[in-house]
């Protein structure tokens, strides 16, 4: 048995373990959660009787949309500057790259404490939707910057040179040639950002709060599905409803990932 066969076997074994663990977790959640899904869980208003997840579901979508609306353009344009314009040998570029990698590794509870001290306390936003959105924006920004940077670097120089040879300028080359080719990689980073926002609880408890009501404005408190599930399970009275909420959370992740993948394929195929 040669080294290539052993390496291939280890790869297959690692993949099987990964998919096996993932399948077990999803199956466990589905078995424990699906029997407890009821129409009461989707009532518009939360009460102690129905423990509705609808306000938390809508708040989750608010947080995802608000965070991506801010983080995506900033992250993409930062990566464009780092790859297309900046001199990568300069100290400032190296510092930006190091800061991005460092921020990506910071635990979420640290972001939560920062958001609590700065947005909630110093800026006096209180526990609010805007404080949660700004905190998660800072959290996912390094992911989007790094994934966009890698996607842009993966675009070969011949494509840029061909565009320049046809008379296109720098900016037109970036937007008409480079970005469409790099879009699948960029959207992969956006998908990772969505997953982190959906699964976040610690940072949002300190900033968004845990109100059971649907936020009426950017300065109103609320809770996301992850926080809602944590609260139900920690109280110990609604564990079954917590499993049902986990099922909805998994389905939401799958739907958003499927939509992002579909958009990525459409863009990669030139809209066909």
C-alpha positions as CSV (number, residue, x, y, z in Angstrom):
1,X,0.0,0.0,0.0
2,X,1.6,3.2,-1.2
3,X,1.4,6.7,0.4
4,X,-1.1,7.9,-2.1
5,X,-3.6,5.2,-1.2
6,X,-3.2,5.9,2.5
7,X,-3.7,9.6,2.0
8,X,-6.8,9.0,-0.1
9,X,-8.1,6.7,2.5
10,X,-7.6,9.3,5.3
11,X,-9.3,11.9,3.2
12,X,-12.3,9.6,2.6
13,X,-12.4,8.7,6.3
14,X,-12.3,12.4,7.4
15,X,-15.1,13.3,5.0
16,X,-17.2,10.3,6.2
17,X,-16.7,11.4,9.8
18,X,-17.6,15.0,9.0
19,X,-20.7,14.1,7.1
20,X,-21.6,11.5,9.7
21,X,-21.4,13.9,12.6
22,X,-23.4,16.5,10.6
23,X,-26.0,14.0,9.7
24,X,-26.3,12.8,13.3
25,X,-26.8,16.4,14.6
26,X,-29.4,17.3,12.0
27,X,-31.2,14.0,12.5
28,X,-31.2,14.4,16.2
29,X,-32.7,17.9,16.0
30,X,-35.3,16.8,13.5
31,X,-36.5,13.8,15.5
32,X,-36.8,15.8,18.7
33,X,-38.1,19.0,17.1
34,X,-40.5,18.1,14.3
35,X,-43.2,16.4,16.6
36,X,-43.4,19.6,18.6
37,X,-43.9,22.1,15.7
38,X,-47.4,23.6,15.9
39,X,-49.3,26.6,14.6
40,X,-49.0,28.2,18.0
41,X,-45.3,28.6,17.5
42,X,-46.0,30.9,14.6
43,X,-48.4,33.2,16.2
44,X,-47.7,36.8,15.6
45,X,-47.5,37.7,19.3
46,X,-45.5,35.9,21.9
47,X,-47.2,34.8,25.1
48,X,-46.1,32.4,27.9
49,X,-48.6,29.9,26.6
50,X,-47.6,29.7,22.9
51,X,-43.9,30.8,23.2
52,X,-44.2,31.9,19.6
53,X,-41.0,32.1,17.6
54,X,-42.4,34.4,14.9
55,X,-41.1,37.7,16.5
56,X,-37.6,36.1,16.9
57,X,-37.7,34.8,13.3
58,X,-38.5,38.2,11.9
59,X,-35.9,39.9,14.1
60,X,-33.3,37.4,12.9
61,X,-34.1,38.4,9.3
62,X,-33.8,42.1,10.3
63,X,-30.4,41.5,11.9
64,X,-29.1,39.5,8.8
65,X,-30.4,42.1,6.4
66,X,-29.1,45.1,8.3
67,X,-25.7,43.5,9.0
68,X,-25.1,42.5,5.4
69,X,-26.3,45.8,4.1
70,X,-23.5,47.5,6.0
71,X,-20.8,44.8,6.0
72,X,-21.0,43.6,2.4
73,X,-20.1,46.8,0.5
74,X,-17.5,47.8,3.1
75,X,-15.9,44.4,3.0
76,X,-15.9,44.1,-0.8
77,X,-14.5,47.6,-1.4
78,X,-11.8,47.1,1.2
79,X,-10.8,43.8,-0.5
80,X,-10.8,45.6,-3.9
81,X,-8.5,48.2,-2.5
82,X,-6.1,45.7,-0.9
83,X,-5.9,43.5,-4.1
84,X,-6.2,46.0,-7.0
85,X,-4.8,49.3,-5.7
86,X,-2.7,48.9,-2.6
87,X,1.0,48.0,-2.6
88,X,1.0,44.7,-0.8
89,X,4.6,45.2,0.3
90,X,3.8,48.3,2.4
91,X,3.5,48.1,6.1
92,X,-0.1,49.5,6.3
93,X,-1.4,46.8,4.0
94,X,0.3,44.1,6.1
95,X,-1.2,45.7,9.2
96,X,-4.7,45.7,7.7
97,X,-4.3,42.0,6.7
98,X,-3.1,41.1,10.2
99,X,-5.9,43.0,11.8
100,X,-8.5,41.3,9.6
101,X,-7.1,37.8,10.5
102,X,-7.0,38.7,14.2
103,X,-10.6,40.0,14.2
104,X,-11.8,36.9,12.5
105,X,-10.4,34.8,15.5
106,X,-11.9,37.0,18.3
107,X,-14.5,35.1,20.3
108,X,-18.1,36.4,19.9
109,X,-18.4,37.1,23.6
110,X,-15.7,39.7,23.2
111,X,-17.6,41.4,20.5
112,X,-20.7,41.3,22.7
113,X,-18.9,43.0,25.6
114,X,-17.5,45.6,23.2
115,X,-20.9,46.2,21.7
116,X,-22.4,46.5,25.2
117,X,-19.8,49.0,26.4
118,X,-19.7,51.1,23.2
119,X,-23.1,50.9,21.5
120,X,-25.4,50.2,24.4
121,X,-23.7,52.2,27.1
122,X,-21.4,54.9,25.6
123,X,-23.6,55.8,22.6
124,X,-26.7,55.1,24.7
125,X,-28.4,53.0,22.1
126,X,-29.6,50.7,25.0
127,X,-30.5,47.1,24.1
128,X,-31.7,47.7,20.6
129,X,-31.8,46.4,17.0
130,X,-29.3,48.9,15.8
131,X,-26.8,47.9,18.6
132,X,-27.1,44.2,17.6
133,X,-26.8,45.0,13.9
134,X,-23.6,47.1,14.3
135,X,-22.1,44.5,16.6
136,X,-22.7,41.6,14.1
137,X,-21.5,43.8,11.3
138,X,-18.1,44.1,13.0
139,X,-18.1,40.4,13.6
140,X,-18.7,39.3,10.0
141,X,-16.7,42.1,8.3
142,X,-13.3,40.1,8.5
143,X,-15.0,37.1,6.9
144,X,-16.3,39.1,4.0
145,X,-13.0,40.9,3.5
146,X,-10.9,37.8,3.6
147,X,-13.1,35.7,1.3
148,X,-13.4,38.6,-1.2
149,X,-9.7,39.1,-1.1
150,X,-9.0,35.4,-1.8
151,X,-11.6,35.4,-4.6
152,X,-10.1,38.5,-6.3
153,X,-6.6,37.0,-6.0
154,X,-7.8,33.8,-7.7
155,X,-8.7,35.8,-10.8
156,X,-5.9,35.4,-13.3
157,X,-3.9,38.4,-14.5
158,X,-4.5,37.5,-18.2
159,X,-8.1,38.5,-17.8
160,X,-7.2,41.9,-16.5
161,X,-4.5,42.3,-19.2
162,X,-7.0,41.3,-21.9
163,X,-9.5,43.9,-20.6
164,X,-6.8,46.6,-20.5
165,X,-5.7,45.6,-24.1
166,X,-9.3,46.3,-25.3
167,X,-9.1,49.8,-23.9
168,X,-11.0,49.3,-20.6
169,X,-9.9,51.3,-17.6
170,X,-9.0,50.1,-14.2
171,X,-12.4,50.6,-12.7
172,X,-14.3,49.1,-15.6
173,X,-12.1,46.1,-15.6
174,X,-12.7,45.5,-11.9
175,X,-16.5,45.8,-12.2
176,X,-17.1,44.2,-15.6
177,X,-14.4,41.5,-15.6
178,X,-12.9,40.8,-12.2
179,X,-15.9,40.9,-9.9
180,X,-18.2,38.7,-12.1
181,X,-15.5,36.0,-12.1
182,X,-14.9,36.3,-8.4
183,X,-18.5,36.5,-7.4
184,X,-19.0,32.9,-6.4
185,X,-16.1,33.2,-3.9
186,X,-17.4,36.5,-2.6
187,X,-20.9,34.9,-2.0
188,X,-19.2,32.0,-0.2
189,X,-18.0,34.6,2.3
190,X,-21.4,36.1,2.5
191,X,-22.9,32.6,3.2
192,X,-20.4,32.1,6.0
193,X,-21.4,35.6,7.4
194,X,-25.1,34.7,7.3
195,X,-24.3,31.4,9.2
196,X,-22.4,33.2,11.9
197,X,-25.2,35.8,12.3
198,X,-27.9,33.2,12.5
199,X,-26.0,31.1,15.1
200,X,-24.9,34.0,17.2
201,X,-26.3,34.4,20.7
202,X,-23.7,35.7,23.1
203,X,-23.0,38.9,21.3
204,X,-26.7,39.6,20.7
205,X,-27.8,39.0,24.3
206,X,-25.4,41.8,25.3
207,X,-26.6,44.2,22.6
208,X,-29.9,43.3,21.1
209,X,-31.3,42.0,24.3
210,X,-33.9,39.3,24.9
211,X,-37.3,41.0,24.5
212,X,-40.0,38.7,23.3
213,X,-41.6,41.5,21.3
214,X,-41.0,42.3,17.6
215,X,-38.8,45.5,17.4
216,X,-40.9,48.4,16.4
217,X,-37.9,50.5,15.5
218,X,-34.1,50.4,15.2
219,X,-33.9,51.4,18.9
220,X,-36.2,48.7,20.2
221,X,-35.0,45.5,21.8
222,X,-35.8,42.0,20.5
223,X,-34.3,38.5,20.3
224,X,-33.1,36.3,17.4
225,X,-33.9,32.6,16.9
226,X,-30.6,31.5,18.5
227,X,-31.3,33.7,21.6
228,X,-34.9,32.5,21.7
229,X,-33.8,28.9,21.6
230,X,-31.2,29.5,24.4
231,X,-33.8,31.3,26.6
232,X,-36.4,28.5,26.2
233,X,-33.8,25.7,26.9
234,X,-32.2,27.5,29.9
235,X,-35.6,28.1,31.6
236,X,-36.3,24.4,31.5
237,X,-40.0,24.7,30.9
238,X,-40.1,24.7,27.1
239,X,-37.4,22.3,26.0
240,X,-39.6,20.7,23.4
241,X,-40.4,24.2,21.9
242,X,-36.6,24.8,21.9
243,X,-36.1,21.7,19.8
244,X,-38.9,22.9,17.4
245,X,-37.1,26.3,17.2
246,X,-33.9,24.5,16.3
247,X,-35.6,22.8,13.4
248,X,-36.8,26.2,12.1
249,X,-33.3,27.5,12.6
250,X,-31.8,24.6,10.5
251,X,-34.4,25.1,7.8
252,X,-33.7,28.8,7.7
253,X,-30.0,28.2,7.3
254,X,-30.6,25.7,4.5
255,X,-32.9,28.0,2.6
256,X,-30.6,31.0,2.8
257,X,-27.6,28.9,1.8
258,X,-29.6,27.4,-1.2
259,X,-30.7,30.9,-2.3
260,X,-27.1,32.2,-2.0
261,X,-25.8,29.2,-4.0
262,X,-28.5,29.7,-6.7
263,X,-27.5,33.4,-7.0
264,X,-23.8,32.4,-7.2
265,X,-24.5,29.9,-10.0
266,X,-26.6,32.5,-11.9
267,X,-23.8,35.1,-11.7
268,X,-21.1,32.6,-12.6
269,X,-23.2,31.5,-15.6
270,X,-23.6,35.0,-16.8
271,X,-27.3,35.1,-15.8
272,X,-28.3,32.1,-17.9
